[in-house]
Amino acid sequence: MEETVVISSADLVEHVNLSRRKTESGFRRDFLIRMGALETDEHVQALKKQIEELDVKFRGVDEKISRVDILTVIPNRAEITSLSNEIEQHPKEKLDEALRTKKGEVYELLKKRSAYTKNNFDNREQIAKLTILLNMLPRKEAEGLRNVMEASANEVIDVSSIEGARQKDLIDIMGRLGVCAYITSGRLTLEKKAEEQTLSWPQEVQKKYSDVGGIVKTAWVRKDMEEQWDANERSISEVSRKIQICMTRSHADPLNDAQQLAFENMQKEYIGLRQKREEIGASDGQFSISLPRKSDS
C-alpha cells in the first residue's frame, strides 16, 4: 500500500511564516555586520540565537512538506523573478545605500518587488488553500492553473476532476487573489460565458474581526452584504460590552431574578449574533490533501 502524507493549508502557512522570520532575522544580522558590528556583539548574538531557534521549527515543517511532490504556486512569480534578476545585478553596497537613503533606481526596484512579496505574504492563507486545491487536480491541469496565477496566462483549465464545492472554493480564492475566473461545465477560463450555470466570484470584501480570546480572524463578505456585516459587528460589540458590565457588577452584588433573566437573554442574543456572523461571512477554514510520499530512491 502506497504511503501518504497529509499536508494542510496550516502547514503551508506555518512554512511561509517561519521562512519569512528566518530571512528577516538573517538580513538584519548580515546588515549589522556589513555596517561594522562584530559577531561577538550582544545584538548580533541575539539575532544568531533567534535564527537557530527559528531554524529548528522551520526544519520540522519543511521536512514534512519535502516528503511529498507538491506543486507550489506564487502569484506574480514572473514579475518577482524579473525584478529579483535586475536587483541582483547591483552590488551589496548599492542595496545597502538604497535601503538607507530610500531613493534611487535600485530602491524603486526593491520597492516594486516588496509590494508583490508583501501582498503574497498578506494573502498567505488564501495562497495556501489555493495550493491545496491545485494539487487536487491532475498534474497537467495543476501546472496550467499555476501558469494562470503566476504569469497571467490565459489558459482553459479542466477542473471537472474536483467536486462542485471545491470548484466554487477555487473560483472564490482566485478572486480574492485578484484573478477573476469562471467555471462552466467543469472548465475554468478567465472569460465569462453567457450561461446560467457559470460559477463566478461574488465580489467579496475582506473583514478582520476579533474573536474569543482576542484572536484576530478573517472573513470574506459579499459586497452586497457588507452593510449587514458591519451592523452585525456593531451589535456583537455592544452586546459583548453589556455582558461584561453585567458580569463585573455580579461580582459585587448577586443578580436578582430580573437581572439574571436579562443576562441570560443577552447571552442568547450574543450567540445568535455570532451565528449570523458565520452565515454572512465565509471564514478561513483549513484545507488538506493526502499526497503520496516520495520514493527514497
Buried (B, 14 or more C-beta within 10 A) or exposed (E): EEEEBEBBBBBBBBBBBBBBBBEBBBEBBEBBBEEEBEEEEEEBEEBBEBBEEBBEBBEEBBEBBEBBEBBBBBBBBBBBBBBEEBBEEBEEEBBBBBEEEEEEEBBEBBEBBEBBBEBBEEBBBBBBBBBBBBBBBEEEBBBBBBBBBBBEBEBEBBBBEBEEEBBBBBBBBBBBBEBBBBBBEBEBBBEEBEEEEBBBBBEBBBBEBEEEEEEEBBBBBBEEBBEBBEEBBEBBEEBBEBBEEBEEEEEEEEBEEEBEEBBEEBEEBBEBBBEBBEEBBBEBEEBEBEBEEEEEE
